[in-house]
Amino acid sequence: MADHLFEELQAPNLYFDRGHEIEAAKILPGEYYATARDMMLVTVLGSCVCACIRDRELGIGGMNHFMLPDGGMDQGDILGESARYGTYAMEILINQLLKMGAKRGNLEAKVFGGAAVLRGFMVANVGERNAQFVLKFLKTENIPVAAQDLRDIHPRKVYFFPKTGRVRVKKLRQVHNDTVINRESEYKARLRYAKVEGELELFD
């Protein structure tokens, strides 16, 4: 199937980034996007994490943006029941890349986010749990982590160029509005009622 069909299904937030002079897709919480074209994927992260995964030989790559739901997981159960949503977010992106022609043995990942930024999230340690999860998942799936910028206390804006693998990360040390916090809080509230239906199987 043509690459542009996958793109239309995955991300409605397409625009032309004049600063980088390139077509871009904005990835919001709970979304993912994959492409074989030369473009830029952008997201803003607080406690959420994103995985930028690409075939380093073919330049097919994508990004997701997700958070683990509350409850049901402790430090010894990082891939337990409450991590099913994170597992789904990772598997659906990887499966999309493989459908588009990426080879599993060529995949590499760069991961970002997991900051302690949301009020009321410190007790649950959501950012830390998200960071632990994404690293554990990639280790389990034997996908090497080529770069990471996790935890900390500042939101991040991530620019990912799948064709080359280049990533730019901007720490948002002075956020003058609550956009990131409100967006992730709303996303967290939705996760309380969300169910992951069925299971995905990774394939070569």
C-alpha positions as CSV (number, residue, x, y, z in Angstrom):
1,M,0.0,0.0,0.0
2,A,1.2,3.5,-0.8
3,D,3.1,5.4,2.0
4,H,0.8,8.4,1.8
5,L,-2.2,6.2,2.7
6,F,-0.6,5.2,5.9
7,E,0.2,8.8,6.7
8,E,-3.3,10.0,6.1
9,L,-4.6,7.4,8.5
10,Q,-2.1,8.1,11.2
11,A,-1.8,11.8,11.6
12,P,-4.2,14.6,10.6
13,N,-1.9,17.3,12.0
14,L,0.2,17.9,8.8
15,Y,1.8,21.3,8.1
16,F,4.8,22.9,6.5
17,D,7.4,24.0,9.0
18,R,8.9,27.2,7.8
19,G,11.7,27.2,10.4
20,H,13.0,23.9,9.1
21,E,11.7,24.3,5.5
22,I,10.1,20.8,5.5
23,E,6.8,19.1,5.7
24,A,6.0,18.1,9.3
25,A,3.5,16.1,11.3
26,K,2.5,17.1,14.9
27,I,2.0,14.1,17.2
28,L,-0.4,14.6,20.1
29,P,-0.8,12.3,23.2
30,G,-2.1,8.9,22.1
31,E,-1.1,9.3,18.5
32,Y,1.7,7.9,16.3
33,Y,3.0,8.5,12.8
34,A,5.2,6.6,10.3
35,T,6.6,7.7,7.0
36,A,9.1,6.8,4.3
37,R,9.3,10.3,3.0
38,D,11.8,13.0,4.0
39,M,9.8,15.0,6.6
40,M,9.9,16.0,10.3
41,L,7.8,14.6,13.2
42,V,7.2,16.9,16.1
43,T,5.8,16.4,19.6
44,V,5.9,18.2,23.0
45,L,6.4,15.9,26.0
46,G,5.9,16.4,29.7
47,S,5.4,13.1,31.7
48,C,4.6,11.3,28.5
49,V,7.3,9.5,26.5
50,C,7.8,9.2,22.8
51,A,9.8,6.6,20.9
52,C,11.4,7.6,17.6
53,I,12.0,4.3,15.7
54,R,13.5,3.9,12.3
55,D,15.1,1.4,9.9
56,R,18.6,2.8,9.8
57,E,19.2,1.3,6.3
58,L,16.0,2.4,4.5
59,G,15.1,5.6,6.4
60,I,11.6,4.5,7.2
61,G,10.7,5.8,10.6
62,G,8.0,6.9,13.0
63,M,7.1,8.4,16.3
64,N,4.6,7.7,19.0
65,H,3.5,9.6,22.1
66,F,2.0,7.8,25.1
67,M,1.6,7.5,28.8
68,L,1.0,4.5,31.0
69,P,-2.5,4.3,32.7
70,D,-2.7,4.5,36.4
71,G,-2.6,1.6,38.7
72,G,-1.7,-2.1,38.7
73,M,2.0,-1.7,38.3
74,D,4.9,-1.5,40.8
75,Q,8.6,-1.4,40.3
76,G,8.8,-5.1,39.9
77,D,6.0,-5.3,37.3
78,I,7.1,-2.8,34.7
79,L,5.5,-4.8,31.9
80,G,2.4,-5.7,33.9
81,E,-1.3,-5.1,33.3
82,S,-1.2,-1.4,33.5
83,A,1.6,-1.3,30.8
84,R,-0.6,-2.9,28.2
85,Y,-1.5,0.5,26.7
86,G,2.2,1.4,26.4
87,T,2.9,-2.0,24.8
88,Y,0.1,-1.4,22.3
89,A,1.5,2.1,21.5
90,M,4.9,0.6,20.8
91,E,3.7,-2.5,18.9
92,I,1.3,-0.5,16.6
93,L,4.2,1.8,15.6
94,I,6.6,-1.1,15.0
95,N,4.0,-3.1,13.1
96,Q,3.3,0.0,10.9
97,L,7.0,0.4,10.1
98,L,7.3,-3.3,9.2
99,K,4.2,-3.1,6.9
100,M,5.9,-0.2,5.1
101,G,9.0,-2.3,4.4
102,A,11.2,-1.7,7.4
103,K,13.3,-4.7,8.5
104,R,13.2,-5.7,12.1
105,G,16.9,-6.3,12.3
106,N,17.6,-2.7,11.1
107,L,15.4,-1.0,13.7
108,E,16.9,1.5,16.2
109,A,15.2,3.7,18.7
110,K,15.6,7.1,20.3
111,V,13.5,7.8,23.3
112,F,12.5,11.0,25.1
113,G,10.2,12.4,27.9
114,G,9.2,11.1,31.2
115,A,9.7,14.4,33.0
116,A,8.2,15.1,36.5
117,V,6.0,18.0,35.4
118,L,2.4,17.2,36.3
119,R,0.9,18.3,39.6
120,G,-0.3,15.3,41.5
121,F,1.8,12.9,39.4
122,M,4.8,13.0,41.7
123,V,3.4,10.4,44.1
124,A,2.5,8.0,41.2
125,N,5.9,8.9,39.7
126,V,4.3,8.7,36.2
127,G,7.3,10.2,34.3
128,E,9.7,7.7,35.9
129,R,7.4,4.8,35.2
130,N,7.0,5.8,31.5
131,A,10.8,6.1,31.1
132,Q,11.4,2.7,32.7
133,F,8.7,1.1,30.6
134,V,10.0,2.3,27.2
135,L,13.6,1.2,27.9
136,K,12.4,-2.2,29.2
137,F,10.2,-2.7,26.2
138,L,12.9,-2.0,23.7
139,K,15.4,-4.2,25.6
140,T,12.9,-7.0,25.6
141,E,12.3,-6.6,21.8
142,N,16.0,-6.3,21.1
143,I,15.7,-2.9,19.5
144,P,18.9,-0.9,20.3
145,V,18.5,2.5,21.9
146,A,20.7,4.9,19.9
147,A,19.9,8.0,22.1
148,Q,17.8,8.9,25.0
149,D,16.8,12.0,27.0
150,L,14.5,10.9,29.8
151,R,13.3,12.1,33.2
152,D,14.3,15.6,34.4
153,I,11.7,18.2,35.4
154,H,11.3,20.1,32.2
155,P,8.9,19.5,29.3
156,R,10.6,18.8,25.9
157,K,9.9,19.6,22.3
158,V,11.2,16.8,20.1
159,Y,11.9,17.2,16.3
160,F,12.6,13.8,14.6
161,F,13.8,13.4,11.0
162,P,13.2,9.7,10.2
163,K,15.0,9.8,6.8
164,T,18.3,10.6,8.5
165,G,17.7,9.7,12.1
166,R,18.5,13.2,13.3
167,V,16.8,14.4,16.4
168,R,16.6,17.9,17.9
169,V,15.4,18.3,21.5
170,K,14.5,21.6,23.1
171,K,14.1,21.8,26.8
172,L,11.1,24.1,27.7
173,R,12.6,25.6,30.8
174,Q,10.2,28.5,30.9
175,V,6.7,27.4,29.9
176,H,4.4,30.5,30.1
177,N,1.2,28.6,29.8
178,D,-0.3,25.3,30.9
179,T,-0.8,23.8,27.5
180,V,1.4,20.8,28.0
181,I,0.1,20.1,31.5
182,N,-3.5,20.5,30.5
183,R,-3.1,18.3,27.4
184,E,-1.4,15.5,29.3
185,S,-3.9,15.8,32.3
186,E,-6.8,15.4,29.8
187,Y,-5.0,12.5,28.2
188,K,-4.4,10.8,31.6
189,A,-8.1,11.2,32.4
190,R,-9.1,9.5,29.1
191,L,-6.8,6.6,29.8
192,R,-8.8,5.8,33.0
193,Y,-11.7,4.8,30.7
194,A,-9.8,3.4,27.8
195,K,-9.5,-0.3,27.0
196,V,-7.0,-1.9,24.7
197,E,-8.9,-4.3,22.6
198,G,-7.2,-7.4,21.4
199,E,-3.5,-8.1,21.1
200,L,-1.0,-7.2,18.5
201,E,1.7,-9.6,17.3
202,L,5.0,-8.3,16.1
203,F,6.1,-9.9,12.8
204,D,9.3,-9.8,10.7
